[in-house]
Amino acid sequence: MQDGEHRQNQGWCEALYDAKASELILYGRALGLSHVEAEDVLQETFIALLKLTGEPNEPEHYCIRSFRNRALNFRRSMWRRLTRELESARWFERESVESPAEAKAVRCLRDLPAEQREVIVLKVWHQYTFEKIGELLDVSPNTVAGRYRYGMQKLKLCLKGETHEQLESIGNATARLDTASPLA
């Protein structure tokens, strides 16, 4: 690769990293990785992206798909699985004290089935459409919508006493806890 091409490749990768790194860490957490493991997978993903000869057609989609594949492969390791299970009580690592409502929301999200948790994180924090999530996960948009709807219903039940219209602040991200409208 020529020096000019290398700098151009670094440019789009750097912009993508700046835009998506923190979201990918959260996504890794939703996939069952510890914070440190998610950071490792993020680094591996961007090292691989920097080795590409050019920018992919859909860099963000390519990046998230690549991150997901690496995260799933990473999880398959037996030693890392044992570490992850021991650390599951600390799903979100935080430096500051969280409010009781935040702690309850994190606990409710953590207790969802992995497929529902993954879809909710991609929909709420990554702002992906059901179609994009379906492409990423190799399932139909209707399956994605169902996972989202059922997951949100479980969150509402878990958070009972709080209005589903209420905005819940989780860290720096804000999520509207409401059900998805049906696909057209």
Buried (B, 14 or more C-beta within 10 A) or exposed (E): EEEEEEEBBEEBBEEBBEEBBBBBBBBBBBBBBBBEBBBBBBEBBBEEBEEBEEBBEEBBBBBBBBBBEBBEEBBEEEEBEEBBEEBEEEBBEEEEEBEEBBEBBBEBBBEBEEBBBBBBBBBBBBEBEBEBBBBBBEBEBEBBBBBBBBBBEBBBEBBEEBEBEEEBEBBEEEBEBEBBEEEE
